[in-house]
Amino acid sequence: MKINMTQNPGNHRVVIIPGTEELSNLGLSDDELTYLKGKLTDTTPLASVHRNTHMLFVRLAGTTPPDDPTLEKLRNDGHAICKKTEEEKWNAISVIDFCNHPEATLALTEGILWGTYRFDKYKTPPKEAPVLLNTILVKSGNIDQAKLEELLAIHESVSLARDLVNEIPAHLTAQQLADEAAQAAQRYGFVCKTLDKQEIDILGMGGLLAVNRGSVNPPTFSILEWRPENPINEHPIILVGKGIVYDTGGINLKTMPGSLDDMKCDMGGAAAVIGAMCAISRNRLPVQVIGLIPATDNRPGFNAYVPGDVLTMHNGATVEVMNTDAEGRLILADALSFAKQYNPQLVIDLATLTGSAVMAIGAYGTVCMGTADDDTFTHLEQTGMRVGERLARFPFWEDYDELLKSEVADMKNIGGREAGAITAGKFLARFTDYPWVHLDIAGPAFLNKPMGYRSTGATGVGVRLLYAFLKSKS
């Protein structure tokens, strides 16, 4: 995909027009002006798309900078425009901003980029190759080429995360996930080191080793590092991603109809961390960041761990296993304990962790909780609204700790049906002693039907949120 500034727009154009201002200065033909003036009586709020020969018009009402809902609608409009270009067999378009709103232009362009994503490596190529959009030219007085390159880098990073989640389970083992992270590190400029099963055993990561006991493939633990010159933070920010490359539920096998169909997405947190590290390093943010990815599949074979087992974790705590389908928190707990050695400024974990989070808010946002201060949560929530990855903060009252008490170990790995997302977070909290945020992305990570520019399958949720959050700190 090419994306460039232009002074000479091509024949196929997307024009962002003001909703209330005089149109005669837009440089359009008389026919186009007549068409537009007729459409401006529409009561559709904010942005709307209209078709006229080789042009697509996006109406932006008002003169103030667009708010968060408007930006999200523009992303969806951009996605719809991209699909229109496929119907019209356009391979290049120009986005022309007549509203002097760079944020609106970038949001629309971002949506167009999302429309170009496809995962078709396992499909037989058509006899006649389709005409696909491959070039976007942007004309705006307030956007430079660097901004467009940044947007393209974010798009590439999210696409990588989506590819990883969409990949078939037979191909994406824990080792292959680690290899993909290493290749991304070489390509984008960060450092990646992967620990093998023997090294994981030496570290005493009892949670990761237990979950792996039912698998024919060994676990991995990947450490991704971005350490720029003269970083703004003395202590690193750490991102932890759940890397269950396929989740059968283990001995507590998933039995609900369709419950196994999309379990390749259970490494969505790991994919988000890899994608975020790519965007951060490609755009050279002056923030030192470390990514930690524990990875394995969860299967009921061999000497699989079972309910009733007691595990000794990386930090020495013991855990009574009550359900082998609560495996993600076990591997995350080892990683969160491992993170202590870095004396981190902040740790954020991302995990497709609980069905409880999905039942609470669906695919419309990410559940969050933790021990970081209110300013950090507010900052994350505002960032999420700005980029279209909303957060819903759950309570984290001490009362929930009671639900994890065990008669035979320091804690149980589940707390019962009630408040399942929160008790999962409470379990993880026992392995932290630093400011920490838990993001349960189980709802938005993988979709069975499209939601605007988020197409069916992997969404890459978390990459844009993390990038924008860390960029704002710099």
Sine and cosine of phi, psi and omega as CSV:
sin_phi,cos_phi,sin_psi,cos_psi,sin_omega,cos_omega
0.00,0.00,0.75,-0.66,0.09,-1.00
-0.96,-0.29,0.64,-0.77,0.05,-1.00
-0.61,-0.79,0.86,-0.50,-0.13,-0.99
-0.61,-0.79,0.39,-0.92,0.21,-0.98
-0.96,0.29,0.48,-0.88,0.01,-1.00
-0.58,-0.82,0.51,-0.86,0.16,-0.99
-0.97,-0.26,-0.28,0.96,-0.06,-1.00
-0.82,-0.57,1.00,0.05,-0.04,-1.00
-0.87,0.50,0.51,-0.86,0.05,-1.00
-0.98,0.19,-0.08,-1.00,-0.07,-1.00
-0.93,0.36,-0.58,0.82,-0.02,-1.00
-1.00,-0.03,0.87,-0.49,-0.17,-0.99
-0.72,-0.70,0.56,-0.83,0.21,-0.98
-0.93,-0.37,0.86,-0.50,-0.10,-1.00
-0.92,-0.39,0.85,-0.53,0.09,-1.00
-1.00,-0.01,0.90,-0.43,-0.10,-1.00
-0.91,-0.42,0.49,-0.87,0.08,-1.00
-0.95,0.31,0.51,-0.86,-0.04,-1.00
-1.00,0.04,-0.26,0.97,-0.13,-0.99
-0.75,-0.66,-0.07,1.00,-0.12,-0.99
-0.99,-0.15,0.17,-0.98,0.03,-1.00
-0.91,0.42,0.68,-0.73,-0.10,-0.99
-0.99,-0.17,-0.11,0.99,-0.14,-0.99
-0.92,0.40,-0.31,0.95,-0.04,-1.00
-1.00,-0.06,0.22,0.97,-0.04,-1.00
-1.00,0.07,-0.12,0.99,0.03,-1.00
0.96,0.28,0.49,0.87,-0.02,-1.00
-0.98,-0.18,0.31,-0.95,0.02,-1.00
-0.96,0.28,0.25,-0.97,0.02,-1.00
-0.87,0.50,-0.66,0.75,0.01,-1.00
-0.88,0.47,-0.66,0.75,-0.02,-1.00
-0.93,0.37,-0.63,0.78,0.03,-1.00
-0.91,0.42,-0.68,0.74,0.03,-1.00
-0.87,0.48,-0.69,0.73,0.02,-1.00
-0.87,0.49,-0.72,0.69,-0.06,-1.00
-0.91,0.41,-0.70,0.71,-0.04,-1.00
-0.88,0.48,-0.53,0.85,0.08,-1.00
-0.93,0.37,-0.61,0.80,-0.04,-1.00
-0.97,0.23,-0.39,0.92,-0.07,-1.00
-0.96,0.29,-0.03,1.00,0.14,-0.99
-0.99,0.11,-0.10,1.00,0.01,-1.00
-0.84,0.54,0.55,-0.83,0.07,-1.00
-0.99,-0.11,0.02,1.00,0.03,-1.00
-0.85,0.53,0.84,-0.55,-0.04,-1.00
-0.97,0.25,0.39,-0.92,0.16,-0.99
0.90,0.43,-0.97,-0.25,-0.11,-0.99
-0.88,-0.48,0.61,-0.79,0.10,-1.00
-0.54,-0.84,0.50,-0.86,-0.10,-0.99
-0.95,-0.31,0.69,-0.72,0.03,-1.00
-0.75,-0.66,0.61,-0.79,-0.07,-1.00
-0.98,-0.19,0.72,-0.70,0.11,-0.99
-0.44,-0.90,0.95,-0.31,-0.05,-1.00
0.73,0.68,-0.90,-0.43,-0.10,-1.00
-1.00,-0.08,0.26,0.96,-0.06,-1.00
-0.82,-0.58,0.53,-0.85,0.15,-0.99
-0.86,-0.52,0.78,-0.63,-0.06,-1.00
-0.96,-0.28,0.74,-0.68,0.09,-1.00
-0.90,-0.44,0.89,-0.46,-0.04,-1.00
-1.00,0.00,0.83,-0.56,0.04,-1.00
-0.91,-0.42,0.95,-0.32,-0.04,-1.00
-0.98,0.21,0.53,-0.85,0.09,-1.00
1.00,0.06,0.24,-0.97,-0.04,-1.00
-0.91,-0.41,-0.16,0.99,0.00,-1.00
-0.99,0.14,0.35,-0.94,0.06,-1.00
-0.83,0.56,0.63,-0.78,-0.08,-1.00
-0.91,0.42,0.59,-0.81,0.03,-1.00
-0.99,0.10,0.00,-1.00,-0.09,-1.00
-0.88,0.48,-0.72,0.70,0.03,-1.00
-0.88,0.48,-0.58,0.82,0.03,-1.00
-0.91,0.42,-0.68,0.73,0.02,-1.00
-0.88,0.48,-0.65,0.76,0.01,-1.00
-0.92,0.40,-0.63,0.78,0.04,-1.00
-0.91,0.41,-0.60,0.80,0.04,-1.00
-0.91,0.41,-0.59,0.81,0.07,-1.00
-0.89,0.46,-0.68,0.73,0.03,-1.00
-0.91,0.41,-0.62,0.79,0.07,-1.00
-0.89,0.46,-0.65,0.76,0.03,-1.00
-0.88,0.48,-0.66,0.75,0.04,-1.00
-0.88,0.47,-0.69,0.72,0.02,-1.00
-0.89,0.45,-0.62,0.79,0.03,-1.00
-0.89,0.45,-0.68,0.73,0.01,-1.00
-0.86,0.50,-0.67,0.74,0.02,-1.00
-0.91,0.41,-0.56,0.83,0.06,-1.00
-0.91,0.42,-0.63,0.78,0.01,-1.00
-0.90,0.44,-0.53,0.85,0.04,-1.00
-0.92,0.39,-0.65,0.76,0.04,-1.00
-0.90,0.44,-0.63,0.77,-0.05,-1.00
-1.00,0.07,-0.10,1.00,0.01,-1.00
0.88,0.48,0.72,0.69,0.13,-0.99
-1.00,-0.04,0.70,-0.71,0.08,-1.00
-0.97,-0.26,-0.08,1.00,0.03,-1.00
-0.47,-0.88,0.59,-0.81,0.08,-1.00
-0.64,-0.77,0.37,-0.93,0.11,-0.99
-0.93,-0.37,0.72,-0.69,0.09,-1.00
-0.97,-0.23,0.89,-0.46,-0.09,-1.00
-0.90,-0.43,0.84,-0.55,-0.06,-1.00
-0.99,-0.16,0.94,-0.33,0.07,-1.00
-0.99,-0.16,0.05,1.00,-0.08,-1.00
-0.97,-0.23,-0.11,0.99,0.00,-1.00
0.86,0.50,0.63,0.78,0.02,-1.00
-0.86,-0.52,1.00,-0.03,-0.03,-1.00
-0.88,0.48,-0.59,0.81,0.00,-1.00
-0.90,0.44,-0.65,0.76,0.02,-1.00
-0.91,0.42,-0.67,0.74,-0.01,-1.00
-0.89,0.45,-0.69,0.73,0.00,-1.00
-0.92,0.39,-0.63,0.78,0.02,-1.00
-0.90,0.43,-0.69,0.72,0.03,-1.00
-0.89,0.45,-0.70,0.71,0.01,-1.00
-0.90,0.45,-0.64,0.77,0.04,-1.00
-0.87,0.50,-0.70,0.71,0.03,-1.00
-0.88,0.48,-0.62,0.79,0.06,-1.00
-0.88,0.47,-0.68,0.73,0.03,-1.00
-0.86,0.50,-0.69,0.73,0.00,-1.00
-0.87,0.50,-0.53,0.85,0.01,-1.00
-0.93,0.37,-0.29,0.96,-0.02,-1.00
-1.00,0.07,-0.16,0.99,-0.07,-1.00
-0.96,0.27,0.66,-0.75,0.13,-0.99
-0.44,-0.90,0.57,-0.82,0.08,-1.00
-0.89,-0.45,0.99,-0.14,-0.12,-0.99
-0.74,-0.67,0.39,0.92,-0.08,-1.00
-0.89,0.45,-0.37,0.93,-0.02,-1.00
-0.98,-0.22,0.12,0.99,0.04,-1.00
-1.00,-0.07,0.56,-0.83,0.09,-1.00
-0.94,0.33,0.81,-0.59,-0.03,-1.00
-0.87,0.50,0.64,-0.77,0.04,-1.00
-0.91,0.42,0.43,-0.90,-0.01,-1.00
-0.88,0.47,-0.60,0.80,0.04,-1.00
-0.92,-0.39,0.89,-0.46,-0.06,-1.00
-0.89,0.46,0.76,-0.65,0.00,-1.00
-0.95,0.32,0.42,-0.91,0.09,-1.00
-1.00,0.08,0.90,-0.44,-0.06,-1.00
-0.88,-0.47,0.50,-0.87,0.03,-1.00
-0.91,0.42,0.81,-0.59,0.01,-1.00
-0.75,-0.66,-0.05,1.00,-0.01,-1.00
-0.62,-0.78,0.76,-0.64,0.10,-1.00
-0.85,-0.53,0.84,-0.54,0.07,-1.00
-0.96,-0.28,0.70,-0.71,-0.08,-1.00
-0.86,-0.51,0.77,-0.64,0.08,-1.00
-0.88,-0.48,0.94,-0.35,0.00,-1.00
-0.39,-0.92,0.68,-0.73,-0.04,-1.00
-0.97,0.25,-0.17,0.99,-0.10,-0.99
-0.88,-0.48,0.25,0.97,0.01,-1.00
-0.80,-0.60,0.76,-0.65,0.06,-1.00
-0.97,-0.26,0.11,-0.99,-0.05,-1.00
-0.89,0.45,-0.53,0.85,0.00,-1.00
-0.88,0.48,-0.63,0.78,0.03,-1.00
-0.89,0.45,-0.64,0.77,0.01,-1.00
-0.93,0.36,-0.63,0.78,0.03,-1.00
-0.90,0.43,-0.62,0.78,0.06,-1.00
-0.88,0.47,-0.70,0.71,0.01,-1.00
-0.88,0.48,-0.67,0.74,0.00,-1.00
-0.91,0.40,-0.62,0.78,0.03,-1.00
-0.90,0.44,-0.65,0.76,0.04,-1.00
-0.91,0.42,-0.68,0.73,0.04,-1.00
-0.86,0.51,-0.70,0.71,0.01,-1.00
-0.89,0.45,-0.63,0.78,-0.03,-1.00
-0.93,0.36,-0.68,0.73,0.06,-1.00
-0.90,0.43,-0.65,0.76,0.00,-1.00
-0.89,0.46,-0.62,0.78,0.06,-1.00
-0.88,0.47,-0.72,0.70,0.03,-1.00
-0.87,0.49,-0.66,0.75,0.01,-1.00
-0.91,0.41,-0.67,0.75,0.03,-1.00
-0.86,0.50,-0.68,0.74,-0.01,-1.00
-0.89,0.46,-0.68,0.73,-0.02,-1.00
-0.95,0.31,-0.57,0.82,-0.01,-1.00
-0.97,0.24,-0.28,0.96,-0.04,-1.00
-0.87,0.49,0.52,-0.86,-0.06,-1.00
-0.97,0.25,0.54,-0.84,-0.05,-1.00
-0.87,0.49,-0.55,0.84,-0.02,-1.00
-0.89,0.46,-0.42,0.91,-0.02,-1.00
-1.00,-0.10,-0.65,0.76,-0.15,-0.99
-1.00,-0.05,0.98,0.19,0.16,-0.99
-0.98,0.21,0.09,-1.00,0.06,-1.00
-0.87,0.50,-0.64,0.77,0.01,-1.00
-0.91,0.41,-0.65,0.76,0.02,-1.00
-0.92,0.40,-0.60,0.80,0.07,-1.00
-0.87,0.49,-0.68,0.73,0.04,-1.00
-0.89,0.45,-0.63,0.78,0.03,-1.00
-0.91,0.42,-0.64,0.77,0.03,-1.00
-0.90,0.45,-0.64,0.77,0.04,-1.00
-0.90,0.44,-0.66,0.75,0.01,-1.00
-0.91,0.42,-0.65,0.76,0.03,-1.00
-0.91,0.42,-0.64,0.76,0.04,-1.00
-0.90,0.44,-0.63,0.78,0.02,-1.00
-0.87,0.49,-0.69,0.73,0.00,-1.00
-0.91,0.40,-0.60,0.80,-0.06,-1.00
-0.97,0.25,-0.60,0.80,-0.13,-0.99
-0.97,-0.23,-0.27,0.96,0.16,-0.99
0.95,-0.31,0.19,0.98,0.11,-0.99
-0.97,-0.23,-0.01,-1.00,-0.06,-1.00
-0.94,-0.33,0.65,-0.76,0.02,-1.00
-0.74,-0.68,0.77,-0.64,0.10,-0.99
-0.80,-0.60,0.71,-0.71,-0.02,-1.00
-0.88,-0.47,0.78,-0.62,0.07,-1.00
-1.00,-0.02,0.67,-0.74,0.02,-1.00
-1.00,-0.02,-0.05,-1.00,-0.10,-1.00
-0.87,0.50,-0.65,0.76,-0.01,-1.00
-0.89,0.45,-0.68,0.74,0.01,-1.00
-0.93,0.37,-0.60,0.80,0.06,-1.00
-0.90,0.44,-0.64,0.76,0.02,-1.00
-0.90,0.44,-0.69,0.72,0.01,-1.00
-0.87,0.50,-0.59,0.81,0.02,-1.00
-0.97,0.26,-0.19,0.98,0.04,-1.00
0.96,0.28,0.58,0.81,0.01,-1.00
-0.99,0.12,0.98,0.20,-0.11,-0.99
-0.91,0.40,-0.48,0.88,0.03,-1.00
-0.93,0.36,-0.77,0.64,0.00,-1.00
-0.89,0.46,-0.68,0.73,-0.01,-1.00
-0.91,0.41,-0.62,0.79,0.00,-1.00
-0.91,0.41,-0.73,0.68,-0.01,-1.00
-0.88,0.48,-0.55,0.83,-0.04,-1.00
-0.97,0.22,-0.21,0.98,-0.13,-0.99
-0.88,0.47,-0.40,0.91,0.01,-1.00
-1.00,0.02,0.04,1.00,-0.12,-0.99
-0.96,-0.28,0.51,-0.86,0.11,-0.99
-0.99,0.17,-0.31,0.95,-0.04,-1.00
-0.98,-0.19,0.67,-0.74,-0.04,-1.00
-0.95,0.30,0.35,-0.94,0.05,-1.00
-0.99,0.15,0.22,-0.97,0.13,-0.99
-0.69,-0.73,0.35,-0.94,0.10,-0.99
-0.68,-0.74,0.95,-0.32,-0.09,-1.00
-0.98,-0.19,0.67,-0.75,0.03,-1.00
-0.88,-0.47,0.91,-0.41,-0.03,-1.00
-0.95,-0.31,0.75,-0.66,-0.08,-1.00
-0.76,-0.65,0.75,-0.66,0.17,-0.99
-0.85,-0.52,0.95,-0.33,-0.03,-1.00
-0.82,-0.58,1.00,0.02,-0.02,-1.00
-0.96,0.28,0.27,-0.96,0.11,-0.99
-0.94,0.35,0.65,-0.76,0.05,-1.00
0.79,0.61,0.83,0.56,0.02,-1.00
-0.92,0.39,0.43,-0.90,-0.03,-1.00
-0.98,0.19,-0.30,0.95,-0.04,-1.00
-0.93,-0.37,0.77,-0.64,0.01,-1.00
-0.94,0.34,-0.62,0.78,0.01,-1.00
-0.94,-0.34,0.63,-0.78,-0.13,-0.99
-0.95,0.32,0.42,-0.91,0.24,-0.97
-1.00,-0.06,0.75,-0.67,-0.09,-1.00
-0.92,-0.40,0.72,-0.69,0.06,-1.00
-0.93,-0.38,0.80,-0.60,-0.02,-1.00
-0.89,-0.45,0.78,-0.62,-0.04,-1.00
-0.84,-0.54,0.79,-0.62,0.06,-1.00
-0.92,0.40,0.80,-0.60,-0.08,-1.00
-0.87,-0.49,0.77,0.64,0.11,-0.99
-0.99,0.15,0.98,-0.21,-0.16,-0.99
-0.95,0.31,-0.37,0.93,0.21,-0.98
-0.36,-0.93,0.70,-0.72,-0.09,-1.00
-0.85,-0.53,0.96,-0.28,0.10,-0.99
-1.00,0.09,-0.25,0.97,-0.16,-0.99
0.99,-0.13,-0.16,0.99,-0.03,-1.00
0.94,0.33,-0.56,-0.83,0.02,-1.00
-0.86,0.51,-0.57,0.82,0.14,-0.99
-0.99,0.15,0.91,0.42,-0.13,-0.99
-0.84,0.54,0.69,-0.72,0.05,-1.00
-0.90,0.44,0.77,-0.64,-0.08,-1.00
-0.85,-0.52,-0.21,0.98,0.02,-1.00
-0.91,0.42,0.63,-0.78,0.03,-1.00
-0.82,0.57,0.78,-0.62,0.02,-1.00
0.99,0.15,-0.02,1.00,-0.11,-0.99
-0.94,0.34,-0.35,0.94,0.00,-1.00
-0.99,-0.11,-0.17,0.98,-0.18,-0.98
-0.87,0.49,-0.61,0.79,-0.09,-1.00
-0.89,-0.46,0.42,0.91,-0.07,-1.00
-0.97,0.26,-0.02,1.00,0.19,-0.98
-0.93,0.37,-0.24,0.97,-0.04,-1.00
-0.99,0.12,0.03,1.00,-0.12,-0.99
-0.97,0.24,0.06,1.00,0.15,-0.99
-0.94,-0.34,0.41,0.91,0.01,-1.00
-0.87,0.49,-0.55,0.83,0.05,-1.00
-0.92,0.40,-0.67,0.74,0.05,-1.00
-0.89,0.46,-0.68,0.73,0.02,-1.00
-0.88,0.47,-0.63,0.77,0.02,-1.00
-0.90,0.43,-0.63,0.78,0.03,-1.00
-0.91,0.41,-0.69,0.72,0.04,-1.00
-0.88,0.47,-0.72,0.69,0.01,-1.00
-0.88,0.47,-0.67,0.74,0.01,-1.00
-0.90,0.45,-0.67,0.74,0.02,-1.00
-0.89,0.46,-0.59,0.81,0.05,-1.00
-0.90,0.44,-0.74,0.67,-0.02,-1.00
-0.90,0.43,-0.66,0.75,-0.02,-1.00
-0.89,0.45,-0.72,0.69,-0.05,-1.00
-0.97,0.25,-0.63,0.78,0.02,-1.00
-0.87,0.49,-0.65,0.76,-0.01,-1.00
-1.00,-0.06,0.08,1.00,0.17,-0.98
0.81,0.59,0.79,0.62,0.07,-1.00
-0.92,0.40,0.67,-0.75,-0.04,-1.00
-0.99,0.14,0.71,0.71,-0.04,-1.00
-0.81,-0.59,0.80,-0.59,0.05,-1.00
-0.99,0.17,0.80,-0.60,-0.12,-0.99
-0.72,-0.69,0.65,-0.76,0.06,-1.00
-0.83,-0.56,0.73,-0.68,0.07,-1.00
-0.94,-0.33,0.69,-0.73,0.02,-1.00
-0.84,-0.54,0.80,-0.61,-0.06,-1.00
-0.74,-0.67,0.98,-0.18,0.18,-0.98
-0.99,0.16,0.71,-0.70,-0.12,-0.99
-0.64,-0.77,0.67,-0.75,0.11,-0.99
-0.17,-0.99,0.18,-0.98,0.25,-0.97
-0.99,-0.16,0.26,-0.97,-0.02,-1.00
-0.86,-0.52,0.97,-0.24,-0.08,-1.00
-0.76,-0.65,0.31,-0.95,-0.06,-1.00
-1.00,-0.08,0.36,0.93,-0.08,-1.00
-1.00,-0.04,0.02,-1.00,0.09,-1.00
0.76,0.65,-0.75,-0.67,-0.04,-1.00
-0.99,-0.15,0.80,0.60,-0.11,-0.99
-0.85,0.52,0.58,-0.81,0.06,-1.00
-0.93,0.37,0.45,-0.89,-0.15,-0.99
-0.71,-0.71,0.34,-0.94,0.13,-0.99
-0.84,0.54,0.71,-0.70,-0.07,-1.00
0.96,-0.28,-0.36,0.93,0.09,-1.00
-0.90,0.43,0.47,-0.88,0.12,-0.99
-0.87,-0.49,0.82,-0.57,-0.07,-1.00
-0.96,-0.28,0.57,-0.82,0.15,-0.99
-0.97,-0.26,0.87,-0.50,-0.14,-0.99
-1.00,0.05,0.05,-1.00,-0.03,-1.00
-0.84,0.54,-0.57,0.82,-0.03,-1.00
-1.00,0.02,0.08,1.00,0.01,-1.00
1.00,-0.03,-0.19,0.98,0.02,-1.00
-0.94,0.34,0.48,-0.88,0.03,-1.00
-0.96,-0.29,0.58,-0.81,-0.07,-1.00
-0.77,-0.64,0.81,-0.59,0.12,-0.99
-1.00,0.09,0.83,-0.55,0.00,-1.00
-0.99,0.16,0.87,-0.50,0.06,-1.00
-0.96,-0.28,-0.39,0.92,-0.03,-1.00
-0.42,-0.91,0.83,-0.56,-0.03,-1.00
-0.98,0.21,-0.14,0.99,0.09,-1.00
-1.00,0.04,0.05,1.00,0.16,-0.99
-0.97,-0.23,0.81,0.58,-0.12,-0.99
-1.00,0.01,-0.47,0.88,-0.08,-1.00
-0.88,0.48,-0.64,0.76,-0.01,-1.00
-0.92,0.40,-0.45,0.89,0.00,-1.00
-0.94,0.34,-0.69,0.73,0.00,-1.00
-0.97,0.25,-0.55,0.83,0.06,-1.00
-0.92,0.40,-0.61,0.80,-0.01,-1.00
-0.86,0.50,-0.68,0.73,0.05,-1.00
-0.88,0.47,-0.66,0.75,-0.01,-1.00
-0.92,0.38,-0.65,0.76,0.01,-1.00
-0.91,0.41,-0.60,0.80,0.07,-1.00
-0.92,0.40,-0.66,0.75,0.02,-1.00
-0.88,0.48,-0.54,0.84,-0.05,-1.00
-0.91,0.42,-0.34,0.94,-0.06,-1.00
-0.86,0.50,-0.53,0.85,-0.07,-1.00
-0.89,0.45,-0.33,0.95,-0.03,-1.00
-1.00,0.04,-0.08,1.00,-0.08,-1.00
0.75,0.66,0.85,0.53,-0.18,-0.98
-0.94,0.33,0.48,-0.88,0.13,-0.99
-0.95,0.32,-0.61,0.79,-0.04,-1.00
-0.33,-0.94,0.60,-0.80,0.11,-0.99
-0.84,-0.54,0.74,-0.67,0.07,-1.00
-0.83,-0.55,0.83,-0.55,0.11,-0.99
-0.95,-0.31,0.51,-0.86,0.03,-1.00
-0.79,-0.61,0.75,-0.66,-0.07,-1.00
-0.41,-0.91,0.67,-0.74,0.23,-0.97
-0.98,0.19,0.98,0.20,-0.31,-0.95
-1.00,-0.09,-0.70,0.72,-0.16,-0.99
-0.67,-0.74,0.62,-0.78,0.19,-0.98
-0.91,0.41,-0.41,0.91,0.02,-1.00
-0.87,0.49,-0.63,0.78,0.03,-1.00
-0.90,0.43,-0.63,0.78,0.01,-1.00
-0.91,0.41,-0.70,0.72,0.00,-1.00
-0.90,0.44,-0.51,0.86,-0.06,-1.00
-0.96,0.26,-0.74,0.67,-0.11,-0.99
-0.75,-0.66,0.11,0.99,0.04,-1.00
0.92,0.40,-0.49,-0.87,-0.02,-1.00
-1.00,-0.06,0.20,0.98,-0.14,-0.99
-1.00,0.07,-0.07,1.00,0.00,-1.00
-0.04,-1.00,0.00,-1.00,-0.03,-1.00
-0.94,-0.34,0.72,-0.70,0.09,-1.00
-0.98,0.19,0.71,-0.71,0.02,-1.00
-0.71,-0.70,0.44,-0.90,0.02,-1.00
-0.22,-0.98,0.06,-1.00,0.07,-1.00
0.55,-0.84,-0.30,-0.96,-0.11,-0.99
-0.91,-0.41,0.04,1.00,0.06,-1.00
-0.91,0.41,0.27,-0.96,-0.03,-1.00
-0.97,0.26,0.23,-0.97,-0.07,-1.00
-0.88,0.47,-0.57,0.82,0.01,-1.00
-0.88,0.48,-0.64,0.77,0.01,-1.00
-0.90,0.43,-0.71,0.71,0.01,-1.00
-0.90,0.43,-0.66,0.75,0.02,-1.00
-0.88,0.47,-0.68,0.73,0.02,-1.00
-0.88,0.48,-0.71,0.70,0.02,-1.00
-0.90,0.44,-0.68,0.73,-0.01,-1.00
-0.90,0.44,-0.67,0.74,0.03,-1.00
-0.91,0.41,-0.64,0.77,0.04,-1.00
-0.90,0.44,-0.67,0.74,0.02,-1.00
-0.87,0.49,-0.66,0.75,0.05,-1.00
-0.90,0.44,-0.62,0.79,-0.06,-1.00
-0.93,0.38,-0.61,0.79,-0.05,-1.00
-0.99,-0.11,-0.04,1.00,0.02,-1.00
1.00,0.08,0.40,0.92,0.08,-1.00
-0.82,-0.57,0.99,0.13,-0.18,-0.98
-0.95,0.31,0.51,-0.86,0.03,-1.00
-0.88,-0.48,0.59,-0.81,0.10,-1.00
-0.84,-0.54,0.94,-0.34,-0.05,-1.00
-0.98,0.18,0.79,-0.62,0.02,-1.00
-0.99,-0.14,0.43,-0.90,0.06,-1.00
-0.91,0.40,0.40,-0.92,-0.04,-1.00
-0.71,-0.71,0.73,0.68,-0.09,-1.00
-0.93,0.36,0.48,-0.88,-0.01,-1.00
-0.89,0.45,-0.41,0.91,-0.03,-1.00
-0.81,0.59,-0.57,0.82,-0.06,-1.00
-0.92,0.38,-0.38,0.93,0.00,-1.00
-0.87,0.49,-0.52,0.85,-0.02,-1.00
-0.86,0.50,-0.49,0.87,-0.09,-1.00
-0.96,0.30,-0.22,0.97,-0.03,-1.00
-0.98,-0.17,0.08,1.00,-0.04,-1.00
-0.93,0.37,0.66,-0.75,0.01,-1.00
-0.86,-0.50,0.50,-0.87,0.06,-1.00
-0.99,0.13,-0.34,0.94,-0.12,-0.99
-0.86,-0.51,-0.13,0.99,-0.05,-1.00
-0.58,-0.81,0.00,-1.00,-0.01,-1.00
-0.92,0.40,-0.45,0.89,-0.01,-1.00
-0.24,-0.97,0.27,-0.96,0.15,-0.99
-0.99,-0.15,0.31,-0.95,0.00,-1.00
-1.00,-0.02,-0.04,1.00,0.16,-0.99
-0.64,-0.77,0.33,-0.94,-0.02,-1.00
-0.88,-0.48,0.17,0.99,-0.03,-1.00
0.95,-0.30,-0.02,-1.00,-0.08,-1.00
-0.96,0.26,-0.56,0.83,-0.07,-1.00
-0.95,0.30,0.67,-0.74,0.09,-1.00
0.80,0.60,0.68,0.73,-0.09,-1.00
-0.87,0.50,-0.62,0.78,0.02,-1.00
-0.91,0.41,-0.60,0.80,-0.04,-1.00
-0.96,0.29,-0.69,0.73,0.00,-1.00
-0.92,0.39,-0.50,0.87,0.11,-0.99
-0.89,0.45,-0.68,0.73,0.07,-1.00
-0.91,0.42,-0.63,0.77,0.02,-1.00
-0.89,0.45,-0.60,0.80,0.08,-1.00
-0.87,0.50,-0.74,0.68,-0.02,-1.00
-0.89,0.45,-0.59,0.81,-0.05,-1.00
-0.86,0.51,-0.45,0.90,-0.03,-1.00
-0.94,0.34,-0.15,0.99,-0.01,-1.00
-0.94,-0.35,0.26,0.97,-0.01,-1.00
-0.84,-0.54,0.49,-0.87,0.17,-0.99
-0.60,-0.80,0.57,0.82,-0.07,-1.00
-0.58,-0.82,0.20,-0.98,0.08,-1.00
-0.87,0.49,0.77,-0.63,-0.18,-0.98
-0.56,-0.83,0.63,-0.78,0.07,-1.00
-0.81,-0.59,0.75,-0.66,0.05,-1.00
-0.95,-0.32,0.81,-0.58,0.02,-1.00
-0.91,-0.41,0.93,-0.36,0.04,-1.00
-1.00,-0.06,0.97,-0.22,-0.11,-0.99
-0.99,-0.15,0.36,0.93,-0.08,-1.00
-0.84,0.54,-0.57,0.82,-0.03,-1.00
-0.96,0.29,-0.84,0.54,-0.13,-0.99
-1.00,0.06,-0.06,1.00,-0.12,-0.99
-0.94,0.34,-0.53,0.85,-0.09,-1.00
-0.54,-0.84,0.81,-0.59,-0.10,-0.99
-0.92,-0.39,0.63,-0.77,0.07,-1.00
-1.00,-0.04,-0.13,0.99,0.13,-0.99
-0.49,-0.87,0.50,-0.87,-0.08,-1.00
-0.92,0.39,0.51,-0.86,0.11,-0.99
-0.77,-0.64,1.00,-0.01,-0.04,-1.00
0.90,0.44,-0.78,-0.63,-0.03,-1.00
-0.97,0.22,-0.10,0.99,0.11,-0.99
-1.00,0.04,0.98,-0.21,-0.08,-1.00
-0.98,0.20,0.15,-0.99,0.02,-1.00
-0.85,0.52,0.63,-0.78,-0.02,-1.00
0.99,-0.14,-0.49,-0.87,-0.08,-1.00
-0.93,0.38,0.61,-0.79,0.00,-1.00
-0.95,-0.30,-0.30,0.95,-0.09,-1.00
0.95,0.33,0.39,0.92,-0.04,-1.00
-0.86,0.51,0.62,-0.79,0.00,-1.00
0.96,-0.28,-0.52,0.85,-0.06,-1.00
-0.91,0.42,-0.78,0.62,-0.03,-1.00
-0.92,0.39,-0.63,0.78,0.02,-1.00
-0.87,0.50,-0.77,0.63,-0.04,-1.00
-0.90,0.44,-0.68,0.73,-0.02,-1.00
-0.88,0.47,-0.76,0.65,-0.05,-1.00
-0.91,0.42,-0.63,0.78,0.02,-1.00
-0.89,0.45,-0.73,0.68,-0.02,-1.00
-0.95,0.31,-0.56,0.83,0.05,-1.00
-0.90,0.44,-0.65,0.76,-0.02,-1.00
-0.90,0.43,-0.44,0.90,0.05,-1.00
-0.96,0.27,-0.34,0.94,-0.04,-1.00
-1.00,-0.09,0.00,0.00,0.00,0.00
